[in-house]
Amino acid sequence: MHYDLHSHSTASDGTLSPTALVERAAAQGVDALALTDHDSTAGLAEARAAAEAAGIRLVNGVEISVTWAGRTIHVCGLNVDPDNAGLQAGLASIREERERRATRMGEKLEKIGVKDAERRARAMATGGLVARTHYGRLLVQDGYEDELGKAIRKYLINGKAGFVAGAWAPLDDVVGWIRGAGGNAVIAHPARYDLTATKLRALVNQFIAAGGEGIEVISGSHTSDDARNMAEVARRHGLLASRGSDYHGPENPWIELGRLPPLPADLTPVWTRWS
């Protein structure tokens, strides 16, 4: 079975509809795909219908924004019940914060000359959830940079002209929502946070104490060294291992569905906990 347990659709900041995403995953040889849109499960029903038609398994997922030690961390909830009231109430509270942040980011970008920034970013966000990525795409469209990653780094990260910090949910709450919805909590792309060994250990320890179970060892944003390091973290702490491309769309051809290397054979995959 080829599992890809981290992907995004137009329900958050991906560029493919849930149907098109599932169809692409099937064409790329993926057997089981988790749709993990940011702070939303709105795309799951459409994705499930597409997965049934394509003959692959859909894993109900969500990627939830966390504020931990003054920085943003993402936690994937895998195999969750999307109808769980506690999970949906928590996600709704984060989306309210996203709305505030989106408005403020638009205001800041307009001050540096990006015309009608918020309205145009919202027009891009066909799923209704406006993310930093939409503003990055707008900056590329207007010629401020030639690549999304460059635009985000130049204008939308801490200390830059368009940056607005998000006040996301506490780690313990997010893990609780996921567990309450019957799912497994997994730290997403941990190498991206540029944590010291001490900070990473503190994050993992608090995550486990809250009931977190897994860590993304293989990620589209991890180097081979990152994967080796995170495999060792999984071994040391007895965490389940996950793998996911973090696919957002064909505009980033270096990240593709179905191209992930396997997990190290001695790790326990998170999907072994599912029937």
N, C-alpha and C positions, 0 to 999 in steps of 0.2 A: 504493500500500500504506500502510495506517495502522498504524504500529508503536507499541506501548506496552511499554517494556522495563524496567518496574519495578513489581511488584505483589506482594501478600502474601495468603496464605490461612491457614486454621486450622492449617496445619503450622508456623506461627510465631505472629505476633501479629495476623493478619487475622481477620475475623469470618465470612467466607464459606469454605465448603469449596473445595478445588481445582475440583471440578466446577461449583459455583455461580459461582465467580469466572470461569471460562472462558465459561460460558453468558452471564453478564452482559456480558463483553467482546464477545462475538459480537453480542449485541443492541445494543450501543453502537457497532457499526461498526468494531471493531478487527479488523484482518486478521492481525496477528502479535503475540502476547502473550508476554512473558517472565515466568515465575513466579520471583520472587527472594526466597524466604523467608529469614529471618535464620538464617544458620549451619546451614542444613538443606536437603537436596534431597528430603525425605520426601514432599512433595506432587506431585512431578513425574510419577510414573507415572499417578496418577489424572487429573492435568491433561491429560496427553497423550491418554489415552483420550477425555476430554471434548472436546478440541480436534479430534480426528479426527471425532467425531460432529457437532460444530458447524461443521466445514468451515473452521476457521482454523488458523494455524500456531502451534505452541507452541515457544518458544525456551527451552531448558534454562538456568536461571539460579539464582543464589544471591547473597545480600547478606551479605558477611563483615565481622565486627567487627575493627577494627584499633586498636591503641594507637600513636599517633604524637605525639611531642612532648608527652606527658602528657595527651593528649585522645583522645576516641573519634572515629574516622573510619570511614566505611563504604565498602567497595569492592564493586561488583557484578561478578560473573563471568558473562559472557554466552556462550551457545553452548558451554557446557562439556559434557564427558562425565561424567554423574553416577556412572558406575561406576568412575571413576579412583581407584585406591587412595590415592594421595598426597593428593588433594583430600579424600577421606572421612576420612582420618586427621587431617588438619588441622582439619576441621570438628568432629570428635569431641572434639578437645582444647579447642576453644572452648566446646562445649556443656557440658563438665565445669566450666568456669569459670562458665558461666551458672547451673549448678546451685548452686554455692557462693554466687553473688551473690543468687539468688532466695531462698535460705534466710535470708541475712543481711538482705535487705530486709524480709522478713516479720517477722523479729525486731524490727527497728527500728520498723516501723509498729505492731506490737502494743504497743510501749512508749508510743505516743501515743494508744492506745485503739482501734485497729482490731482487732476481735476475730477470732481464728483466721485471720490474714491469709494465711499461707503456704498452708494447706490450701485455702482458698477461691480463692486465685489459681491454684493448681494445678488445681482443678476447672474453672476457666474455660479453662485451656490444654489444649484437647481434643487438640491435636497433640503434647502432651508437653513442649514448649519454653516455659518460663515467662519472660516478658519484662517489662520495666518497664511496658509498656502494659497488661498484665493487672492490675498493681497500681493503675495509674491508673484503670482501669475500676472496680475494687473501691472506690476512694475516691469515685468518682461515685455508685456504687450505694449507698454508706453515707451519702451526703449531705454529704461533706466539701467537694465542689465540684460545680458543675452541668455542667461540660464537661471532657472528657478532657484537653485541652491545659492548662486552668487547674490541674487536679489535678496533672499532671506538673510544671508550673512551680512550684507552691506546695510540693510535698512530695518530689519525686523527682529534682530536679536538684542539681548540686553545691552544697553548703552547706545543703541542706534536710534535714528530719528523717528522711526515708526513703531518702536517697541512699546508694548503695554503688557505689564505683568498680569497673569491670571491668578485669581484667588481660588484655587481648585479645592477638591475635597481632601480631607485627611486620609492617610494611608490606611489606618485601621478601619475607617468607615467603608472605604472602597472594597477592601477585602471582605468585610462583613456583608456588603450588598451581593457580592459575587457568590459567596458561600450560601447566603440565604436563598439565592436563586438556583442552588444546586450545582454550581459550576466550580471550576478550578481557576484560582488566581495565579497569574504568571507575570513576572516582571518582564516588560517588553524591552527589546534592544538595549540591554544594560550597559554595553560598552559606549553607547552614545552620550552618556551623562558625564563622562570625563571625571569620574569619582576617584579619589585616592583609595588605596586598599582599605584604609581604616573606615572611610565613609561608606564604601561598598559593603563592608562587613556589617556596619551599623544598620544600613538599609535592609540587608538580607535578614539580620537577626530580628528587627522589628517586624518585617514582613512575615516571617515564620511565626513569631509570637502572636500575630493577628490571625493566623490561619492560612497564610499564603503557602502554596505548594510547589510552584514551578518557576523556571527561569528560561528565557529564550536563549538558547545556546547558539543556534544557527539563525542568522538574520541577514536580510538583504543588505543591511548597513554594517555588518560585522566583517572585519578582515579574518583571514585564517588564524592570525594570532589572537584576535578577539575571541574567536570561537574556542580555541584551546584554553584561553584563560577562563571563559565562562563555563566550560566543561569542568574545569577544576573547581570552580565555585560550587557547581551542582554536586560534585562528588563530596566536597568537604562538608556541605550543609545538608546532604541527603535530599536535594531537591529533584523533582521531576524535570525532565528536559523537554523543551519545545523547539520547533523550527518553523519559521515563517518568513516569507519574502518581504513583507511590508509593502506589497505592490500597490501603487497608486494610479498607474495608467501607462500607456505605451510611450508617453513623452519622456520617460526615464528608461531607455532601453538597456541600461546596465543592471536594472532590477527587473526580473521576469518571473512569472509564475512557472513552476515546474523545473527550475534550474538549481534548486538547493542541494548542497551535499548532504549525505546522511549524517545522522547523529552518531557520536562515538558509541560503539557496540556495548560498552559497559554501563551506559546511562539508561535510566528507566524513562521511556517516553511518556508524556502526559496522557497520550491517547490509550495507554494500557489501562487507565482507570475507567474507560467507557465501555459499555456493552456493544 
